[in-house]
């Protein structure tokens, strides 16, 4: 038993919950779907934020890893180059004469591997004085078709000390462009060579344009290693063994070791205080996801910046989430809209059924009220007719005529659906038997005035009695008789109706009050709520009635709480 009660309670709660949701949809048919759409979009945006944040963290970690790998690769290449230069310096410092064959064998024996990519090779530049330049040019031109000269020439720029390039391996067309170039004539190279001589270790120069570029503009740098010889005069500087580096190729060769697809990088020289761009990988966009690494390339400070080449667009997962969220939000909004429309239609249907039920109840009460009024009128007619009748035939005839009068007026009310009925229509129905013959004249004159249903019944009954009396004793009982009915508005709430007979027999004051008089002066006056003036003039009967003119709202179908109505 307890389980049944609990089950019913749960069903009631579930039904009430559904009812509340339906009422909410019916009350806010537009706001609820939009609210659901915005709620799903908000959840989608939170998901996008979480996904993008995770992607950013993952990407930052990936960029950091790649930056570390690239920095290690660059420093490893620089260390390998400086190691070769140290070995070359040690070898050349022990030689009485540095020949082309010796230098070639030395470079060949190094068997430069992939770790040396990015460098243009290894070169030798001896220190010479200006008087030694012709002899140096002779040596430089050995085996050449044309004479190779030192650049810039002494004629162009006189100087006491020169460090021109004598050998540069491998022997390529590109490297041959650099032969004879006096590196000591250029300030950046000169500063690096002076630093290398003082510190006696490999030293990198600042950004320069390599001589083998042949007028090109790609930046590069060089690493110099001084070569000394011990003599009776002390340590003597013979020259410099060096490696030239094309900066873009140097950076790209280091990046290839870490598969830089999806990333980009820049290499800057920062030793001079100001950051100067040396090289840049393709795809640089200035992304906010970047990592910076400080590098030491042969004693010179450089900076590596690695960034993600991914655009600011949403990631694939975020885009899928966004599209899925929009689709779900749109679908839920559509479903909510359909449910809201259904709820609105259900609510309207319930309101319509409630209205119809209220109308049905009102019609039932109205019908009961009108039937009671009609039966009361019939009972009054029967009672008065019985008291005034002289025999059964007289009683039957009186009852028949009066009931027919009520029936005729009822027909009018039925046609108007128990709405307002014009005075003219009531008068035409009641006097129809007399207006269809040429023996009498019936005149109806007045403005359009509409009567309430019960007022029309009472007014029709009064006209029936007046017409019956006129047909028996008055203007309608003889040929040439005339009945005039005039009506007019006294004000918005009251109309005046005058019955006048002419051309009939001489009228005498009745010795006793008949049924018609009683009906008109008592029953009709009571129903119309105004006194009735009945005058038996010798020229013809005259009757004046005051008929209420009521608004439709006063006699419309009654609301459930209104039971007073018409009486």
C-alpha positions as CSV (number, residue, x, y, z in Angstrom):
1,X,0.0,0.0,0.0
2,X,2.8,2.4,0.9
3,X,4.6,1.6,-2.4
4,X,1.4,2.5,-4.3
5,X,1.0,5.8,-2.5
6,X,4.7,6.7,-3.1
7,X,4.3,5.7,-6.8
8,X,1.2,7.9,-7.2
9,X,3.0,10.8,-5.5
10,X,5.9,10.4,-7.9
11,X,3.5,10.4,-10.8
12,X,1.8,13.5,-9.5
13,X,5.1,15.3,-9.0
14,X,6.2,14.3,-12.6
15,X,3.0,15.5,-14.0
16,X,3.2,18.8,-12.1
17,X,6.8,19.2,-13.3
18,X,5.8,18.7,-16.9
19,X,2.9,21.1,-16.5
20,X,5.2,23.8,-15.2
21,X,7.6,23.3,-18.1
22,X,4.7,23.5,-20.6
23,X,3.4,26.6,-18.9
24,X,6.9,28.1,-19.1
25,X,7.1,27.3,-22.8
26,X,3.6,28.7,-23.3
27,X,4.3,31.9,-21.4
28,X,7.6,32.6,-23.1
29,X,7.4,30.9,-26.6
30,X,10.3,33.0,-28.0
31,X,12.5,33.6,-25.0
32,X,12.8,30.0,-23.9
33,X,14.2,28.7,-27.3
34,X,16.6,31.6,-27.5
35,X,17.7,31.0,-23.9
36,X,18.4,27.3,-24.7
37,X,20.3,28.4,-27.8
38,X,22.4,30.9,-25.8
39,X,23.0,28.3,-23.0
40,X,24.3,25.7,-25.5
41,X,26.5,28.4,-27.2
42,X,27.9,29.4,-23.8
43,X,28.8,25.8,-23.0
44,X,30.3,25.5,-26.5
45,X,32.4,28.6,-26.0
46,X,33.6,27.3,-22.6
47,X,34.6,24.1,-24.3
48,X,36.4,26.1,-27.1
49,X,38.3,28.0,-24.5
50,X,39.3,24.8,-22.7
51,X,40.4,23.2,-26.0
52,X,42.3,26.2,-27.2
53,X,44.0,26.6,-23.9
54,X,45.0,23.0,-24.0
55,X,46.2,23.4,-27.5
56,X,48.2,26.5,-26.6
57,X,49.9,24.7,-23.7
58,X,50.7,21.7,-25.8
59,X,52.0,24.0,-28.6
60,X,54.0,26.0,-26.2
61,X,55.6,22.9,-24.8
62,X,56.3,21.7,-28.4
63,X,57.8,25.0,-29.4
64,X,59.9,25.0,-26.3
65,X,61.2,21.5,-27.1
66,X,61.9,22.4,-30.7
67,X,63.7,25.6,-29.6
68,X,65.9,23.7,-27.2
69,X,66.7,21.2,-30.0
70,X,67.5,23.9,-32.5
71,X,69.6,25.8,-30.0
72,X,71.6,22.6,-29.3
73,X,72.0,21.9,-33.0
74,X,73.3,25.4,-33.7
75,X,75.7,25.4,-30.8
76,X,76.9,21.9,-31.7
77,X,77.6,23.1,-35.3
78,X,79.5,26.1,-33.9
79,X,81.4,23.9,-31.5
80,X,82.3,21.5,-34.3
81,X,83.6,24.4,-36.4
82,X,85.6,25.8,-33.6
83,X,87.1,22.4,-33.0
84,X,88.2,22.1,-36.6
85,X,89.6,25.6,-36.5
86,X,91.6,24.8,-33.3
87,X,93.0,21.6,-34.9
88,X,93.9,23.6,-38.0
89,X,95.6,26.3,-35.9
90,X,97.6,23.7,-34.0
91,X,98.7,22.1,-37.3
92,X,99.6,25.3,-39.2
93,X,101.5,26.7,-36.3
94,X,104.1,23.9,-36.6
95,X,104.6,24.3,-40.3
96,X,107.6,26.3,-41.7
97,X,105.5,27.0,-44.8
98,X,101.8,26.8,-45.4
99,X,101.3,25.5,-48.9
100,X,98.2,24.9,-51.0
101,X,98.8,21.1,-50.9
102,X,99.2,21.1,-47.1
103,X,96.0,23.0,-46.6
104,X,94.1,20.9,-49.0
105,X,95.2,17.7,-47.4
106,X,94.3,19.1,-44.0
107,X,90.7,20.0,-45.0
108,X,90.3,16.7,-46.9
109,X,91.3,14.7,-43.8
110,X,88.7,16.5,-41.7
111,X,86.0,14.6,-43.8
112,X,83.4,17.3,-43.0
113,X,80.1,15.6,-42.1
114,X,76.5,16.9,-41.9
115,X,77.3,18.7,-38.7
116,X,79.4,21.1,-40.7
117,X,76.5,22.1,-43.0
118,X,75.8,25.8,-43.3
119,X,79.5,26.7,-43.4
120,X,81.0,27.8,-46.7
121,X,84.2,25.8,-45.9
122,X,87.6,26.5,-44.2
123,X,90.0,29.2,-45.3
124,X,93.4,30.5,-44.6
125,X,94.3,34.2,-44.5
126,X,98.0,35.2,-43.7
127,X,99.0,38.5,-42.2
128,X,101.0,40.5,-44.7
129,X,102.4,44.0,-44.8
130,X,101.9,46.4,-47.7
131,X,105.4,45.7,-49.2
132,X,104.5,42.0,-49.3
133,X,101.4,42.5,-51.4
134,X,103.0,41.9,-54.9
135,X,104.6,38.7,-53.7
136,X,101.2,37.6,-52.2
137,X,99.4,38.3,-55.4
138,X,102.0,36.2,-57.3
139,X,101.4,33.3,-55.0
140,X,97.6,33.8,-55.2
141,X,97.7,33.8,-59.0
142,X,99.6,30.5,-59.4
143,X,97.7,28.2,-61.7
144,X,95.3,30.9,-62.6
145,X,94.6,32.2,-66.1
146,X,94.5,35.8,-65.0
147,X,96.2,37.5,-62.2
148,X,94.3,37.7,-58.9
149,X,94.7,40.9,-57.0
150,X,94.1,41.9,-53.4
151,X,90.9,43.8,-52.8
152,X,90.5,46.5,-51.9
153,X,93.7,47.6,-53.6
154,X,96.3,49.6,-51.8
155,X,95.8,52.4,-54.3
156,X,92.2,52.7,-53.3
157,X,92.9,52.4,-49.6
158,X,96.5,52.5,-48.4
159,X,97.1,50.5,-45.2
160,X,100.2,49.0,-43.5
161,X,98.7,45.6,-42.5
162,X,96.5,43.2,-44.5
163,X,94.9,39.8,-43.9
164,X,93.9,38.7,-47.4
165,X,92.3,35.3,-48.1
166,X,94.8,32.9,-49.7
167,X,93.1,29.5,-49.5
168,X,89.4,28.6,-49.2
169,X,88.3,25.0,-49.4
170,X,86.3,23.5,-50.9
171,X,87.5,25.0,-54.2
172,X,84.2,26.2,-55.8
173,X,83.3,29.0,-58.1
174,X,81.5,30.7,-55.2
175,X,84.5,30.4,-52.9
176,X,86.9,31.7,-55.5
177,X,85.1,35.1,-55.4
178,X,86.5,35.6,-51.9
179,X,90.2,34.9,-52.8
180,X,92.3,38.0,-52.3
181,X,89.8,39.9,-50.2
182,X,91.5,41.7,-47.4
183,X,89.3,40.9,-44.4
184,X,91.3,43.3,-42.2
185,X,90.1,46.2,-44.2
186,X,86.5,45.7,-43.1
187,X,85.7,47.0,-39.5
188,X,83.5,44.1,-38.3
189,X,85.9,41.4,-39.5
190,X,88.9,43.4,-38.1
191,X,87.2,43.6,-34.7
192,X,86.6,39.9,-34.6
193,X,90.2,39.1,-35.6
194,X,91.7,41.5,-33.1
195,X,89.5,39.8,-30.4
196,X,90.6,36.4,-31.5
197,X,94.3,37.4,-31.4
198,X,94.0,38.9,-28.0
199,X,92.1,36.0,-26.5
200,X,93.8,33.3,-28.6
201,X,90.6,31.4,-29.2
202,X,87.9,31.1,-31.9
203,X,85.9,34.3,-32.2
204,X,82.8,35.0,-34.2
205,X,82.3,38.2,-36.1
206,X,79.2,40.3,-36.2
207,X,76.8,40.3,-39.2
208,X,78.6,40.8,-42.5
209,X,78.0,40.1,-46.2
210,X,80.4,37.3,-47.2
211,X,82.8,38.1,-50.0
212,X,81.7,35.1,-52.0
213,X,78.2,36.5,-52.2
214,X,79.4,38.6,-55.2
215,X,77.3,41.6,-54.5
216,X,74.5,39.7,-52.8
217,X,72.8,40.9,-49.6
218,X,72.3,37.7,-47.5
219,X,73.9,38.2,-44.1
220,X,76.5,35.9,-42.7
221,X,79.3,35.8,-40.1
222,X,82.8,34.3,-39.7
223,X,84.7,32.5,-37.0
224,X,88.4,33.3,-36.8
225,X,91.1,31.3,-35.1
226,X,94.6,32.9,-34.8
227,X,97.7,30.9,-35.8
228,X,100.9,31.7,-33.9
229,X,104.5,30.5,-34.4
230,X,107.1,30.5,-31.7
231,X,110.3,32.2,-32.8
232,X,113.4,33.9,-31.4
233,X,111.4,37.1,-31.4
234,X,108.7,35.5,-29.4
235,X,105.2,34.5,-30.5
236,X,104.5,35.7,-34.1
237,X,101.0,35.9,-35.6
238,X,101.1,34.1,-38.9
239,X,97.4,34.7,-39.9
240,X,94.0,33.3,-39.3
241,X,92.3,30.1,-40.1
242,X,88.6,30.8,-40.4
243,X,85.1,29.5,-41.5
244,X,82.6,31.7,-43.3
245,X,78.9,31.0,-42.6
246,X,75.9,32.0,-44.6
247,X,73.4,32.8,-41.8
248,X,70.1,31.6,-43.5
249,X,71.8,28.3,-44.6
250,X,73.3,27.9,-41.2
251,X,69.9,28.3,-39.5
252,X,68.1,26.1,-42.0
253,X,70.6,23.3,-41.7
254,X,70.2,23.3,-37.9
255,X,66.4,23.4,-38.2
256,X,66.4,20.4,-40.5
257,X,67.6,18.2,-37.7
258,X,64.4,18.9,-35.7
259,X,61.9,18.9,-38.6
260,X,60.7,22.5,-38.3
261,X,57.4,21.9,-40.2
262,X,54.7,23.9,-38.6
263,X,57.2,26.2,-36.9
264,X,59.4,29.1,-37.8
265,X,62.5,30.7,-36.3
266,X,64.8,33.8,-36.4
267,X,68.4,34.2,-35.5
268,X,69.6,37.5,-34.1
269,X,73.0,38.9,-33.3
270,X,72.7,40.7,-29.9
271,X,76.4,41.1,-28.9
272,X,76.6,44.7,-30.0
273,X,73.7,45.8,-27.7
274,X,71.2,46.1,-30.5
275,X,69.4,43.1,-31.9
276,X,70.2,42.6,-35.6
277,X,68.5,40.0,-37.7
278,X,70.8,37.4,-39.2
279,X,68.4,34.7,-40.6
280,X,64.8,33.8,-40.8
281,X,63.0,30.6,-41.7
282,X,60.0,30.6,-44.0
283,X,56.5,31.0,-42.4
284,X,57.4,33.7,-39.8
285,X,54.1,35.4,-38.7
286,X,55.0,37.0,-35.4
287,X,52.9,34.5,-33.4
288,X,52.4,35.1,-29.7
289,X,53.5,31.5,-29.0
290,X,57.2,31.8,-29.1
291,X,60.3,30.8,-27.1
292,X,63.6,32.6,-26.9
293,X,67.0,31.0,-26.4
294,X,70.4,32.8,-25.8
295,X,73.3,31.2,-27.8
296,X,77.1,31.4,-27.5
297,X,78.6,31.1,-31.0
298,X,82.4,31.2,-30.6
299,X,82.3,33.8,-27.9
300,X,79.6,35.9,-29.5
301,X,76.1,36.3,-28.1
302,X,73.2,35.4,-30.4
303,X,69.5,34.9,-29.8
304,X,67.3,32.2,-31.3
305,X,63.5,32.8,-31.4
306,X,61.3,29.9,-32.3
307,X,57.5,30.4,-32.9
308,X,54.6,28.3,-34.0
309,X,53.7,28.9,-37.6
310,X,50.0,28.0,-36.8
311,X,47.6,30.9,-37.6
312,X,45.3,32.4,-35.1
313,X,42.5,30.4,-36.5
314,X,40.8,27.8,-34.4
315,X,42.3,24.3,-34.2
316,X,40.7,21.4,-35.9
317,X,39.2,20.1,-32.7
318,X,38.0,23.5,-31.7
319,X,36.4,24.0,-35.1
320,X,34.6,20.7,-34.9
321,X,33.4,21.5,-31.4
322,X,32.2,24.9,-32.6
323,X,30.3,23.5,-35.5
324,X,28.9,20.7,-33.4
325,X,27.8,23.2,-30.7
326,X,26.2,25.4,-33.3
327,X,24.4,22.4,-34.8
328,X,23.2,21.2,-31.4
329,X,22.2,24.7,-30.3
330,X,20.2,25.2,-33.5
331,X,18.6,21.8,-33.2
332,X,17.6,22.3,-29.6
333,X,16.3,25.8,-30.3
334,X,14.2,24.4,-33.2
335,X,12.9,21.6,-31.0
336,X,12.2,24.1,-28.1
337,X,10.4,26.3,-30.6
338,X,8.2,23.5,-31.8
339,X,7.5,22.5,-28.3
340,X,6.7,26.1,-27.4
341,X,4.3,26.4,-30.4
342,X,2.7,23.1,-29.3
343,X,2.4,24.4,-25.7
344,X,0.9,27.6,-27.0
345,X,-1.6,25.7,-29.1
346,X,-2.4,23.4,-26.2
347,X,-2.8,26.4,-23.9
348,X,-5.1,28.1,-26.5
349,X,-7.1,24.9,-26.9
350,X,-7.5,24.6,-23.1
351,X,-8.5,28.2,-22.9
352,X,-11.0,27.7,-25.8
353,X,-12.4,24.6,-24.1
354,X,-12.7,26.5,-20.9
355,X,-14.4,29.3,-22.7
356,X,-16.7,27.0,-24.5
357,X,-17.5,25.3,-21.2
358,X,-18.2,28.7,-19.6
359,X,-20.4,29.6,-22.5
360,X,-22.2,26.3,-22.2
361,X,-22.8,26.9,-18.6
362,X,-23.9,30.4,-19.2
363,X,-26.2,29.3,-22.0
364,X,-27.7,26.7,-19.6
365,X,-28.3,29.3,-16.9
366,X,-29.6,31.7,-19.5
367,X,-32.0,29.1,-20.9
368,X,-33.2,28.2,-17.5
369,X,-33.7,31.9,-16.7
370,X,-35.6,32.6,-19.9
371,X,-37.7,29.5,-19.6
372,X,-38.6,30.4,-16.1
373,X,-39.6,33.9,-17.3
374,X,-41.6,32.6,-20.1
375,X,-43.4,30.0,-17.9
376,X,-44.1,32.8,-15.4
377,X,-45.6,34.9,-18.2
378,X,-47.6,31.9,-19.4
379,X,-48.8,31.1,-15.8
380,X,-49.8,34.8,-15.4
381,X,-51.7,34.7,-18.7
382,X,-53.5,31.5,-17.8
383,X,-54.4,32.8,-14.4
384,X,-55.8,36.1,-15.7
385,X,-57.5,34.4,-18.6
386,X,-59.2,31.9,-16.4
387,X,-60.5,34.6,-14.1
388,X,-61.8,36.7,-16.9
389,X,-63.2,33.9,-19.2
390,X,-67.0,33.4,-19.3
391,X,-66.8,29.9,-20.7
392,X,-64.3,27.3,-21.9
393,X,-64.3,28.5,-25.5
394,X,-63.6,32.0,-24.4
395,X,-60.7,30.7,-22.2
396,X,-59.3,28.6,-25.0
397,X,-59.5,31.4,-27.5
398,X,-57.8,33.9,-25.1
399,X,-55.0,31.4,-24.2
400,X,-54.4,30.5,-27.9
401,X,-54.0,34.1,-29.0
402,X,-51.7,35.1,-26.2
403,X,-49.5,32.0,-26.5
404,X,-49.2,32.6,-30.2
405,X,-48.2,36.2,-29.5
406,X,-45.4,34.9,-27.3
407,X,-44.5,32.4,-29.9
408,X,-44.2,35.0,-32.7
409,X,-41.9,37.1,-30.5
410,X,-39.9,34.1,-29.6
411,X,-39.4,33.4,-33.3
412,X,-38.0,36.9,-33.7
413,X,-35.7,36.4,-30.8
414,X,-34.5,33.0,-32.1
415,X,-33.7,34.5,-35.5
416,X,-31.6,37.2,-33.8
417,X,-30.0,34.5,-31.6
418,X,-31.6,36.1,-28.6
419,X,-29.9,39.4,-29.3
420,X,-31.5,42.8,-29.8
421,X,-34.8,42.9,-31.7
422,X,-36.1,46.1,-33.4
423,X,-39.4,47.7,-32.2
424,X,-40.5,47.7,-35.9
425,X,-40.0,44.0,-36.2
426,X,-42.0,43.2,-33.1
427,X,-44.8,45.5,-34.2
428,X,-44.9,44.0,-37.7
429,X,-45.2,40.4,-36.4
430,X,-48.0,41.2,-33.9
431,X,-50.0,43.3,-36.4
432,X,-49.3,41.1,-39.4
433,X,-52.9,39.6,-39.5
434,X,-54.4,43.0,-39.7
435,X,-51.9,44.8,-42.0
436,X,-52.4,42.3,-44.9
437,X,-55.9,43.4,-45.6
438,X,-57.1,46.6,-47.3
439,X,-59.9,47.0,-44.9
440,X,-57.6,48.5,-42.2
441,X,-54.6,50.8,-42.2
442,X,-51.7,50.1,-39.9
443,X,-49.0,52.8,-39.7
444,X,-45.6,52.1,-38.1
445,X,-43.3,55.1,-37.7
446,X,-40.1,55.6,-35.7
447,X,-36.3,55.4,-35.7
448,X,-34.3,52.2,-35.3
449,X,-34.6,51.2,-31.7
450,X,-33.5,47.7,-30.5
451,X,-35.0,46.0,-27.5
452,X,-33.5,43.4,-25.1
453,X,-35.0,39.9,-25.4
454,X,-37.3,40.0,-22.4
455,X,-38.3,43.6,-23.1
456,X,-39.3,42.5,-26.7
457,X,-41.4,39.6,-25.2
458,X,-43.3,42.0,-22.9
459,X,-43.7,44.7,-25.6
460,X,-45.0,42.1,-28.1
461,X,-47.5,40.8,-25.5
462,X,-48.7,44.4,-25.0
463,X,-49.1,45.0,-28.7
464,X,-51.0,41.6,-29.0
465,X,-53.5,42.7,-26.3
466,X,-54.0,46.1,-27.9
467,X,-54.4,44.6,-31.4
468,X,-56.8,42.0,-30.1
469,X,-58.9,44.6,-28.3
470,X,-58.8,46.8,-31.4
471,X,-60.0,43.9,-33.6
472,X,-62.9,43.2,-31.2
473,X,-64.0,46.6,-30.2
474,X,-61.8,49.3,-31.8
475,X,-60.4,50.6,-35.1
476,X,-59.5,47.1,-36.5
477,X,-63.1,45.9,-36.0
478,X,-64.6,48.1,-38.8
479,X,-63.6,48.9,-42.4
480,X,-61.5,52.0,-42.7
481,X,-60.1,51.8,-39.2
482,X,-56.6,53.0,-38.6
483,X,-53.9,52.1,-36.1
484,X,-50.8,54.2,-35.7
485,X,-47.7,53.1,-33.7
486,X,-45.2,55.9,-33.2
487,X,-42.0,55.5,-31.2
488,X,-39.1,57.8,-30.4
489,X,-36.0,58.0,-28.2
490,X,-36.5,60.0,-25.0
491,X,-32.8,59.5,-24.2
492,X,-30.1,56.9,-24.7
493,X,-31.7,54.6,-22.1
494,X,-35.4,55.0,-22.8
495,X,-37.8,54.9,-25.7
496,X,-41.4,56.1,-25.9
497,X,-44.0,54.1,-27.9
498,X,-47.5,55.5,-28.6
499,X,-50.5,53.4,-29.8
500,X,-53.3,55.4,-31.3
501,X,-56.6,54.2,-32.9
502,X,-58.7,56.2,-35.3
503,X,-61.7,55.6,-37.4
504,X,-63.2,52.9,-35.2
505,X,-66.5,52.8,-33.1
506,X,-67.1,55.3,-30.4
507,X,-65.1,54.3,-27.4
508,X,-66.7,54.2,-24.0
509,X,-65.0,53.9,-20.6
510,X,-65.3,50.2,-19.8
511,X,-67.4,49.3,-16.8
512,X,-65.0,46.8,-15.6
513,X,-61.3,46.1,-16.1
514,X,-60.7,43.4,-18.6
515,X,-57.8,40.9,-18.9
516,X,-56.0,43.1,-21.5
517,X,-56.0,46.1,-19.2
518,X,-54.8,44.0,-16.3
519,X,-52.1,42.4,-18.5
520,X,-50.8,45.7,-19.9
521,X,-51.0,47.8,-16.7
522,X,-49.6,45.2,-14.4
523,X,-47.6,42.5,-16.1
524,X,-46.2,44.5,-19.0
525,X,-45.5,47.5,-16.8
526,X,-43.8,45.3,-14.3
527,X,-41.6,43.7,-17.0
528,X,-40.7,47.0,-18.6
529,X,-40.1,48.6,-15.2
530,X,-42.1,51.7,-16.2
531,X,-45.8,52.6,-15.9
532,X,-48.1,52.2,-18.8
533,X,-50.7,54.9,-19.7
534,X,-53.9,53.5,-21.1
535,X,-56.5,56.0,-22.2
536,X,-60.0,55.2,-23.5
537,X,-60.6,58.3,-25.7
538,X,-63.9,58.5,-27.5
539,X,-62.1,58.7,-30.9
540,X,-60.0,55.7,-30.1
541,X,-57.8,53.9,-27.5
542,X,-54.5,55.5,-26.8
543,X,-51.6,53.7,-25.0
544,X,-48.2,55.0,-24.1
545,X,-45.4,52.7,-23.1
546,X,-41.9,53.5,-21.9
547,X,-39.5,50.8,-23.1
548,X,-36.0,50.5,-21.7
549,X,-33.2,50.7,-24.3
550,X,-30.4,48.6,-22.8
551,X,-26.8,47.9,-23.9
552,X,-26.0,44.4,-25.2
553,X,-23.6,43.9,-22.2
554,X,-26.6,44.2,-19.9
555,X,-28.5,41.2,-21.3
556,X,-25.6,39.2,-22.9
557,X,-24.9,35.7,-21.8
558,X,-24.3,35.9,-18.1
559,X,-20.9,35.3,-16.6
560,X,-20.8,32.5,-14.0
561,X,-21.0,35.0,-11.1
562,X,-23.9,37.0,-12.5
563,X,-27.2,35.3,-11.8
564,X,-29.4,38.4,-11.3
565,X,-30.2,39.0,-15.0
566,X,-33.5,40.1,-16.4
567,X,-36.7,39.3,-14.6
